[in-house]
């Protein structure tokens, strides 16, 4: 696993996954890079601004929105991604390949340090509450089951009304975890804000890295989305999230063993 704070090989997948959540100016930048990645790589910041019909300030905002420190860091990752894709063996985009690529990117993009930090919080917590809606609710139940099997007190909630009632019992000994493919909804934002007001340590398992989500949580772990993006209702994206659950459980067991 890499210790970088941003991916070095999957930036195009990251842009694709974040595209729908970007404001118009940043979406134009995303569209151009996805359409002409090599031209974007060769361009200076001012040239990319012209090519994408945006401004230099928007380029900076775009890079930071994706989790990069600046334009230079973004271009380094873009170059690595292009080089990897150019040198990779041609593969068909069958379901197995899409899932395997997403899982590999999830493992590579999650650092040992952040997994250990989250695991320490989980072990120390009086209880862990997980919330997810739809398919993510089923994933939340799997997380709660897995954590319970290694001795933690974990409970999953799929009903928003029940989840909101539970918020009243949170405090600074609690961990509150949301699971979502899209990253941030009005409901998720409300829940995270309320959990934060109660002092809980907040974790998001998300398919998208969104700056607004990072501001609402102490830790965001990214389950790399499938490429191309799944149709509504597909359950294949749950695989990468389950892998994150197992990575966290490995760390929990290591802590328990001393």
N, C-alpha and C positions, 0 to 999 in steps of 0.2 A: 504494500500500500504506500501511496505517496504521502509525504508530509506537507505538500503544497496546499495552499488555501483555495486553489482553483484547479480545474482539470487541465491536463496538458495534452489530451488527445481527443477529447469529446466536446470541444467548444461548439462545433456546428450542431451537434445534438442538443446541447444546452440552449443555444439560440432558438432552435426549432421548438423546444419545449416551452420556452418563455415568451414566444412571439405574441400570443394572444393576450398577454397581460401587459404589453407595452403601450404607452401612449403613442399617438400618431407619428411624431417625429422620430422616436426611437424604433417604431415598427418599420419605418421606411429604411432605416439603417439595417435592421435585421433582414429585411427582404432582399436588399442589395447583396449583403454578405452571403446569404444562403444561395442566391442566384449566381453570384460571381465571386466565389471565395478567393480565388487567386488574384483577381484584380484588386480586391479589398486588401489583400496582403501586401501587394506592391505599392499601394497608395499611401501617401502621407495623411496626416489627420485632415489637413485642409482639402486635399484631393478627395478623400473619402466623403467629406461633408458635401462637396459639390456633386459627386457621383450619386449620392444617396438622397440629394435634395434636402439636406438638413444643415445644421450649423456645427461648428467645432465644439461648442458647449454641449450640444446634444450627443456628440461622439463620446465625450468624457462621461456624461450621465449614463449612456448606454453601457460603457465598459464597467462602471461601478455598479450599475443595476444587476449585472451578471456576476458580480463578486470579484472583479479585478481591481487592482489598485489604480490602474490607469491604462492609457492606450498602448504603451510599450508592452506591459504584461499581457494584455489581450492579444497583441500580434504574435508574441512568442508562442502562446498556446494555439493560436490559429495556424501558425507555421507548422507546429508539431502535428496538429490534426491533419492538415493537408498532406504532410509527408507520410504519415502513417497510412492514410487512405490510398495514396498513390502506390505505396509499396506492398500493400496487403494483397493477398490472393483474392481474385474475384470470387464472390460468394453470392448465392441466391438469397433473397430476403425472405426465406421461409420462416415460419413461426419459431422453430428451434433456434435458428441463428439470431433472430431478433431478441429472444429471451436471453440467450447465452451472452450476447453482446451487452445487454443492459445489466446483467448480473456482474459481468467482468468489470464494467465501468463503475458500478456501484462499489465493488470491493476496492478497486484501484483508487477511487476518489474519496474513500473514507479513511481517515488517519487513525492509527493506533492511539494517539493521544486523545482525540475527541471521543473515541469509543470508551476508553478507560475513564475519562472524566464523567461521561454519562452513566457508565456502570457504577461508579462510586456513589453518584447521587441516588441511583436506583436502590442500591444496597442499604444506604443510610436512611432511606425514606420510611416513614411510618406506614404509608400506603401509597400506591400508584394508581391513578385514575386515567383511563384512556378513553378517548372519544373519537369516533369516526362515523360518517354517514354513508349509507348505501354499501357498496363493496368495501369501502374503507372501514366500515363498522365491523365487517366480518374479519378483516385483518386485525383490527383492535382486539377482537376476541381471541385471536390466535396469539397475539403478543401477551395478553393477560394470562392465557393458559400456560404459555412457555415460561413466563416469569414465575408463575405460581409453582411450577414443577421444580424450580430451583430454590424454593423457600421464601419468595417475596410475596407480599400482600398486594395483589394487583386485581383490578376489576375493570371491565370494559363496559362502555355505555354507547348504545346506538340511538336511543331515544333522546332528542334534544331537551325535552322537558325534564326528564330524569337527570340528565347530565348537568343541567343548570341547577337543579336542587342540590346535587352533590357538591357543587362549587362552594356552598356555604360551610362545608366541613373541612375545607382546605386550610392549611397554615404553612408556616415555614419549614415544617417537617414533611411536607407532601411533595409529590412529583405529579405534574399534570402533563399528559402527552396527547397530542392530536395527530391523527393520521389522515392524509389527504393526497390525492393525485394532483389536484390543481394548485394546492399550496395555501390559498387564502380565500375564504368566503366571508360574508358579513357575519355569519354564525360563528365561524372559527375565530374571527377577530374578537367578537364579543366574549367568547369563552376564555380566550387567552388573556384578554384585558382583566376580566374578573378574577381569573386564577392568579394573575400577577398582583392584583390588589390584596389578595389574601396571603401573599408571600410565598406561594408555591414556586418550585423550580419547574420551568416550562420547557418542554421538548416538542419539536415538530418533526414528524417523518413525512417528507414531501417529495413529490415528483418534480417540483420546480423550485428553483432558487429565486426567491422574490425578496427584494430589499425590505419591503414593508413587513414581511413575515419574520425576518431576522430581528427586526426591531421589537417584536412582540414576544420573543422567546430567548431563553438563555442559550439554547443550542438547537440548530437545525441540521438534520441528517438527510441527505439527498439519496433517494432511490431513483437511479437514472431511468428515465422513461424509455419506452420502446421507440425504435425508429424504423419505418415511419410511425407516427403517433397512432395509438390504438383507436378503434371506433368506440363510441359510447357504449358502455356495458361490458366491454371485454374484461376478463379477469386476469389475463396474462400479466399486466403490470404489478399484480400483487406479489409475483415471485421475487422481485428485487427487494421488496419491503420485508418479506419473510427472511431473506438472506441477511438483511440488517438486523432483524430480531435475533438470528442465530449468532451473528458477530457480537452483539451486545451480551448474549447469554454466555458466550465463551469468556468474555471479560469478567462477567459476574462470577462465574465458577472459579476463575483464577484468583479473584479477590477473596472468595470464600475459603480457598485452599491456603491462603496466606502468601 
